[in-house]
């Protein structure tokens, strides 16, 4: 069988065989070209600290140790800023031999600065699920910038399935770029495709947004509802540089427009800790067709979710801040990102989460 990321049609086969199950049943609109959206269950556990289950232990065992109180999500409830919650998900797995899985936050979760990670029984890593795993899935959620109103059934994270390993080497990535350009301009290839920050916009001086420290609650179901100015401070620069404040959260955009060809998928990864005291929030799957002409795109820039660490740091236009790791699909998906499906960020530039509206 061909190695690679499993497409939508293969996910439907996993559902048919019971390798991927849920209560209530999985909905058709959860299935993306190369991933599956995961749904929150009816209860959240407020815990004292983040944790992993560890070898031979279940998440329920650890919840008995760390739970402070339970929160009912069936009618909607607020997850408070800087608090940690563990939420059982509707989906569960019975992975067959040779199939592994990796989870990640959805784009809108990252843009809201929701730290969202998946944990499993016996797990020793966040978001990584080994072949043969049989059991439930849980989301660990920690709102960092805004308190959020969530409900049972909402989708904060997603899961991608792989058969074997099909990550492209730098040589393979360079060959693919030569045949089907992956990025506008020169390709910086080193353990993936590097991308840099845009701090010299083609028009105007708006280069990004910084989350305000004291705001109201964001109801995740209210799309295009909140005035951006109530939650975000605009960042302007006419010098091609900004100074990141320790602890602050920023929305910026990549200088390059990137594409994901139909037979490939990609994942955002950190660059190097040595390049500066900041982290680009690397919660991000890029599906086949993202920014690609085959799905009606003409290149889409990557939104960067940036948090500065211990010291103020000068970020300059064109500085490389992250990389995209490309993988082969096991087969081309039946539907591409942005092609006839609800894809919020096809053709994007600098863009906040879908709950906000800008003037």
N, C-alpha and C positions, 0 to 999 in steps of 0.2 A: 504494500500500500504506500502511496506517495506521502513523504514527510511534509509537514508544513502546518500552518494555521488552518483550522477547520472553518469552512464557509457556512453560510446560513443553511444550505440544504443538508450538510452533515450534522448540524445542530438538531435539525428536525429528526434525523435518524437516531441521534442520542436520546431524544425525547420519546420516540416510538419504542425504543428498546428498554426504557426505564433507567438508562444511565444518568439521565437528567430528568428530575421529577420535581413537582411542587404541589403545594396545597394553599390556595386554589390553583387549578391547572395553569400552565404557562400560556400566556396570550401570544397571538401571532405577532403583535406589534412590539414584543420584547426582543424578537430576533432581529439582530442587525447583520450587516453583510459579513462581519467576522467576529461577532461577539453576541452575548446575551445580557440584556438588562436584568438586574436582580432587584427584587421587591422587598420592602420592609415588612416585617410581621406586625402583629397587633400590640406588642409590648416592647418597651425599652428598659434596660437596667442601668440606672445611674451607678457607676462604679468609682471606687476611690482612686484607681490608677489604671493605665493601659496595661495589658498583659497578653502573653501567649499561653496556650494551654500547656505545652510541653509534652514530651514523650510519655505516652501511656495515661494521659489525663484528658478529661473532657472539658469543654468550655463550661458546661453546667457545673462541674466540680469547682472551677475557679470562680464562677459567679457566686457560689455559696460563700466563698471567702471574701469577695470584694464588693458585693452589692450593698449600696446604701438604701436605695428604694426603687420601686418599679414605677414606670410611667405608662399610662394607657394611650396608645396611639390610634385606637379605633375611631375616636372622635377628634383626633388632632391634639397635639401637645407641643409645648415649646421646649426645645433643647437649648439650654443656657450656654452662653459664650464661655469658653475655657473650661467646660465640664466634659467628662468622658462618659459615653454611653455605649453599651453593647446591645445590639438589636438582632434577635434571631430573624433570618431571612426566610421567605416563603419557599425558596428553592433548596434542594438537597442533591447530593451526587452519589453515584455508584460507578466510579470511573473504570472502564475496562483497561486491560493491560496495554501499555504503549501510549496511553492518552494522559497528558498532564494538563493542568489549567493554571492560569494566572489571572488575578483580578486587579482592578484599577478603579479609581474614582471616575465618574462621568465628568465631561467637560464642565457642565454647569456647577457641579459640586466643587471642582477646583477653583472656578472663578468666584465662588462665594467663600473661599477659604475654609471649606469644610474638610478637615482631615478625616478621610474615609478609607478604612482599610478592612480587609477580609481576614477573619481568623477561623480556624477549623479545630476539631478535636485532634489532639496529638500534635498540633502544629508547632513548629519551631521557627517559622518565618511568617511575616505578614504577606498576604496576597499570593503566596506560592502554594500550589496544591499538587501533591505527588500522584503518580499513576497508582491506580488501585484504591484511592481514597473513597471510603463509603461513609457517609454521614452528613450531618447538617452543616450549614454555612451561617456565619454571623458577620455583621458589620460592626466595626468599632467606629464611632463617630464622635469627633470633637470639634465643635464650631470654634473657630479661632478669631474671626473678626466680627461676626454678627450672630446674635441669637436667632434661631430659625424655628418656624412652625412646621412640623412634619406630620404626616398621616400614614397609616397603614397602606401599603400598596405602592407608595412612592419609590422612585428608583434613584438611588444615590451612587451606586457602583455597578460595575459590569464585569463579565467574566469571558475570557477567551480560552479556547481549547487548542492544543497542539498535539500532533503526532510526530514524535521524534524531535529533531532540531533542524531548523532550516534558516538560521540567521545568516544573512549575507556577509561574506568576508569583505574587507575593503576593496580587494581586486574585483570581486563580483559586483559590488556597489558602483565602482567606477565604470565598469562595463555597462551596467544598466543605465547609468546617467548618460553615457555616450550614446546609447541607443534611444533612450526616452528620457529627456532631461528632467531631473528630479527637483531642481531648484533654479531660480532665476540667478544669473550671474555665476561666478566661479564656485564650484563645489569644494567644500572643505571636508575631506573624508579622513576620519581617524576613529576607528571603532564605531562607525556610524557616520551619518551625515550631520556635520556641525551647522548650527544656525546662530545668528548674531542678533543683537538688539537694535531696533530702529529708533534713534533719538534725533533724526533730522527728517521730519515728515515732508512729503512733497508739497503740501500746502499747509499753511498755518504753523502754529507752535505747539499744539496739543500732542504730547508724547505718551501720556498714560494717565492712570488714576491711582490715588492712594486711599485706602480704606479709612474712613473717619473712626475715631476710637469710641465714640458714645452715640449710638444710634438706636432706632427702634428695631422691632422684630421683622424678619423677612418671612412671609408666608410663601412657601415654595410653589404653591399652586397659582399664585397671582403673576401671570406672565405679562410683561410690559407695563406693570402697574406702578412701581415705585420710582419717583423722580430720582435720577442718579445723584443729584446734588445733595439729597438728604443723607446719602450713605458714602459718597465718594468725593474726594477733593481732586480737581483736575490738576495735572502736572504739565506745565509748559516749559519749554526750553528753546532758546535760540542760539545756544552754544554747542549743542550736540553732547551734552553731559548732564547728569543729575546726581545728587548725593542721596543714597539710600540711608534711611534712619534705622537704627537697631530696633528690631521687633515689629516694624511696620510692614504692611502687606501692600503689594503693588500689582496692578495690571498693566503690562507693557505689550509690545508686539514685535515679532521678528522682522528683521530687515528683508529677509528672503521670502518669496512666495514658493511654497513647496508643493509637490504632487506625489500622490501614491498611485502607481499604475494598478490596473485591475487585478493582476496576478500576485499582488504583494500587499502586505500589511506592515504597519510600523508602530513603534512605541517610543514615547518621549523618555529620555533618560538624562540623568545629570551629566554635566561635563566633567570638570575636575574641581575638587575642593580647593586646590592650590590657586585657582585664578581669582579668588576673592571671598570675602566673608558674606556670602549670600547663597541662597538656594533657589533654583528655578523649580517650582512645584511640578514634579514630573508625573503627576497623575494624568496620563493621557494615552489612549489608544487612537491611532489613526487608521481608519478603515480603507479598504480598497476603493479607489475612485476619488478620494479626498483631493480636491483641487485639480483633478485630471480632466482632460477634454472629453474622455469617453463618458464621463458622468456630468457633462455640462459645465465643468470648471475651467478656469484659466489660471490656475495657481491660487492657493489660499495661504495666507500668512498664518503663522502659529502664534496664538496668544500665550504670553508668558506670565505665569503666576509666581511672583518673586517675593521672597521674604529675606530681609537682611538679618544677620546674626549679631555678633558681639560688638562690632565697631562700625561707625559710619563708613560707607564705601562709595567711591566715585565710580559710577557706571558710565561708559563712554560709547558713543555711536559706533556700531560695527564690532563691538566686543563679542567674541564667541561665548555664549552662555549655556548652551545645551546641545543635544544631538538626538537625531532620530535613528533608531535601530530598525533596519528593514528585515523582514522575513518573507519567505515564499509562502503563498497559500498552497494548501494541498490540492486545490482545484479552484478555478475562477468562481466567485460567488454569483448566484443567479441575479442579484440586485447589487448595484454599486452605491456607495455613499452619495447622497444628493440626487440620485436618479429615481425620481418617483416616490421617494420616501421622505419622511419629515426629518430633514437634516438641518439643524439650526445654524450650523456654522460653515456651510459650503460658501466659498468665495469671500470669507471673512477678512476683515482687517482688524484694527483695534476695536474690541467689542467686549462689553461687560456681560455678565450672566443675563439670561433671558428674562429675569424678573424685573430688570431695570429699564427705564426709558431715558434717553438723552434728548436734549433739545436740538 
